[in-house]
Amino acid sequence: MLGGSVCSSAVEVDLVKTQRAPIAVLAAAVVSVGFGLAPGLAASTPPGADPGVGNVAQGVQTDRAYNASFASNHVTNVFVTGQQVSCYRPEVPVPFNNGPNDGYTGELPCPGANTGEDTGAAGPYATQVGSRSPYPASTPMLVTDHSESDIRVDPLNPKHMIGSSKWFVGAEGYNHLVGFYESWDGGQTWPVMGHVPGYEGFTDNTDPVGAFDAYGNYYQATLPYQFYYDKSGFKKYEEGNEPNTTIPNEAVSVAVRRHGAISVTDWITTHNGHPDYVFTTDAGLGQEPDKEWIAIDRNRTLPDGRPNPNFDRVYMMYVNFNGSGSKPYVQTAIAHADGTHTDWTPPVLLPTQTSTSNNNTYLFPHIDPAGVVYTSIINYVTAQGGCCVDVLMDYSTDGGASWIGPSLVASNVHVPPLTGAGYSNTSFEDGIEETFAVGNHLSSQGHYPLYLAFETKSTGFGNILLTASYDQGKSWSFPIQVNDNSSSSVDEFQPNLAVAANGTVSVDFYDRRLACPAAGSADATAAGLGLDRQSPTYSGTLPPYVAANYCVNSSVQFYSAGLVPIGHNIRLTQHNWDPQLNAPDRSCPCNQADTFLGDYFGNDFAGTLDYATFVSTYDDGTNPQHYQQQVVASVQIP
């Protein structure tokens, strides 16, 4: 049992088949897979911390060394979404402005888009026909902020990639569609960007995540839903009183960008003559899907040469809230070369723990070369939003028709709260706590490696832990700490895993080890710190010049397939930035103690080049208003 944690009760973390095993036994188990052993496994865990905290296999590094790692590793940064002017006509106007503090501007009229997208200036979109008065908005509005990040590399062309994020016209009202940005030259330029069409009739489109099929068609998963604002700015989800009663209250859906598409508007958003809904509901608040994720099996053949019966099967996973918790589901379809697909199968319920609460979320489907599909699951031990979670894993060997699990990866992990300020000093809340990936080289035990990283706040500050299974989830290695900051009083959060073709593992995450820039410096001006003058969560002096554990960077750590670290954490951001500026207000414009950066990071490989996409409010010359913009970083495996 562990004591002295941030929870009121003592907790214990269990590793399947390795609970309380001596470190030497755990080390021997890792060596046996033939991938090598990460050094440093004998490091002790601080009292009250979740197992693995303080177990930094590569050792800690100084802030000076970390700061220099951007240049020494030849990291590149491209500020993408500030390069063009994007607009669309929102379904529901956002009549709120929290400025001038933190740079807020409120909703702004479109000054003239240059993206080529349909802005809705000629009239409402097709999906807005039937909206009740006073909806939709009367004119197009300017897209200002871009939070929540995803990036995918085309399997047919490593120079071609598509990123996606939330596309805000009203940060104060949390009002956005899903947008995308596209490159054909390895991320040097991003000439095509705009909102993903087809679902403009919903108030919000959220949870952007994508996947390429084997033909080079790109599937954009999205979660469109309806609400309107009351006079105070609170969102209202009322069945029968939605802004647009001709479409569902909420849906899980896809849009497909065909291989070779050039125009910003070239998307397939219908299936059999109707919007491409995977799942819909009209049940209202407390009865809705959330946190969808997509993966596609691109293995034409199995390792033994047989045809893969699930080649180009599209897996769409989501959880559905039913008023007494949330349950995880999967639906599938088969992708076709022309960008169309078969009908979606009926929902299949994934196995979860029966001895704990019915609060399951955060699914991350991944497929190994043998066509086995896996997903991680977070189970809240108490009510959703409580302090502790169990980290689980399920898998299917028959294309998602039936499932095996759950495998318990770790239990009673301390996580930040889901609502309100998740970290010291600032007001943004926590995102998704875990990330999952599957390796592509067999272990000596005859299975492909499974990697799972998760966040723990058991010390009062966020740390990233990483574990692996080489026997299909029967056992998991003792966790190692990914972040190697020398101070234990800073937050590291929102990990995202990727695995390169050569088996190298990367873990990206947000990082607050470096203090904010000093007053009078060029970096402080470009970071917009002078705009940050009022805060409901910070007790220090504002603006936050040289504030500790406040400004944000992004980082990556590389590992071999056996989780032997390759060097130290590498800084992915050339300049740290202020997360308070223009931060979307999750619950209400009246509550600026509950803002958001997004739930996750983007991370993918093109050969040995790792691409990451994340948020920054820094002004590189294209962002004078200090909106949340998407930055794409690239770095070679050291």
C-alpha positions, 0 to 999 in steps of 0.5 A: 500500500502507498500513503501520502498521496494526493488522494485522501485514501492510500492506493496501490498500483498493480502490474499484471503478473508482476505485482510486488515482484522484485526489480531483478525479476522484472528486469529479467522478464524484460531482457527475455524478449530480446529487445534489451533492457532499459537501464535504471530500473532499480531507481526507487519511487518517492513515498506516496508516488505511483510506481515508476515515478523517479525511475528515469532510465536515461537520468535527469538532465539540466534545464540548460542542456534541455534548452540547447537540445532544440538546436543540437538536434536540428529540430524544425518548427513551422507555425501552420495555421496562422499562415492563411485566413479561414472563415465559416458561418457558424450555426450558433453565434458567440456574443461574448468577449473576455478581452482585452485580458489574455488577448481575447477578441471575441467573435470577429467577422470574416475579413475575407478568407484566402483558403478557398473553402466555402465560407457560407457567405453566399448563404447557409450550408446545406446542413444548416437548412432547417435551422430554427430562428435565429440560427445559423449566424447571419455571416461568416466569422473568422477562425481564430484559435486552433486547439487539439492536435493530430497528424498523419503521414500518407503510407503511399507518400511520406512527404504527404501529411494531413493535420487536424485540429479544432477550428474556433470562431469563438474561444470564449464560447467554445465554438468550433468545427474541425479543420485540417491542414495539408502538406506535400513537401514533408511539412515545409509548406502547408498550402491547403487548409480550412474547415472540414465540410459536411457538418456545419449544421452542428454547433460544434465538431470536435475530437479531430483524429484521422487515419489513411487507408492503404489506398491513400484516402484520408479518413477524418473522424469527428464528433458533431453535436448541438447546443445553444447558449443561455443569457449567461453563456452556459451551454444548453443541451435540450432535446427538442430545442436544438438549434437545428431539429432536422439533424441529430443531437449528436453523432460520431461521423467521418469525412473522407479526403480522396487520394489525390484531392487538391481542393480544400472542399474535396471531401466525401461526407455522405454514405448512401446519400446521407451524412456519413454517420457512424452513430447518432443520438437525440437523447440530450445531455448525459446520453451521448457518445464521446472521445471517438478514435479511428484506425485502419488495417493497412496490412494486405497480407499476414506475416505468414503470407496469407491474405489478411481477411480484415485488410482496410477494415476501418475501426471507429471506437467511441464511448457512449454515456448513458446516464449511469456511466460510459461504455466503450464500443466499436463499429467497423467498415471496409474501405474502398479504393475510391474513398467510399466504404461499406456500411458500418457494422452494429456497435460491439461492446468492449469488455471492461472491469466488472468490479469497478465503476462503469466509467470507461473512456479514452480508446486508442485502437492500433493494429499489429502486422498480424491484423490484431487490433488493440485498444487501451481504456481508462476506467475511473475507479470512482465517479468520472473525474475522481482522483484515480483510474485503472489503465486497461487493454483489450484486443480482437483477433477477428476484426472486432467481432469479439474481444478479449480482455481487459488486461490490467496495465496499472491500477489506482493511477493518480490523475488530474481532475477533469474539470477546472484547473488541472495544474498549478498556476494556470487554468487549463484542465487536463487532457487524455491521460494515456496513449497507446501504440503497437510495435512492428517487430516480433518479440521472442515471445511471438507477439508484437510489443505493446506500449502504453504511456500514462500521466500520473499526478501522485506527487502533486505534479504531472509525470509521464510513465511508460510501460510495455508488454511483449506477451499480448498483455499478460504482463507489463514491464515496471514503468519508467519515467519519460520526462527527465526534468531536474526539478520535481516541481513542474508539470509534464502532461498529455503524452502521445506515442508513435512507433517508427518502421524500424521499431523506435518508440517516441513519446511526445508531451507538453513540458513546463520545466523552463521558466517564462521569458524575462521582462523586456526580452524579445521572447517575452514580447513575442510570447505576449506575456504582457497580455496576461494581467488577470488570473483566477488561479495564479497567486504570483505577480502578473504578467508572469515574467520568469514564472516557474511551472507556467509557460509551456514547451513540447518535448520528445523522448526516443526509445529502442523497441525494448525501451532503452532510452536514446539520449535525453528529452529533446525540446520540440518548441523553439520558444515557450508560450503562455497557455492563458492567452486566448484559451477556450473556455470549456464550461462558460465565458463566465468561468475562466478557471476552466480553459483548454489546450486540447485533449491530445498531441499529434505524433507520427513517423515518416521513416526515421523523421518524427513529426509532432503537432501541438499548440502555441500562442507565440507570435512567430510573425504570423500570430500577432493576436497570440491565438492558439495556433498549430505548430508542426515540429520535425526531428530525426531519431538521434 
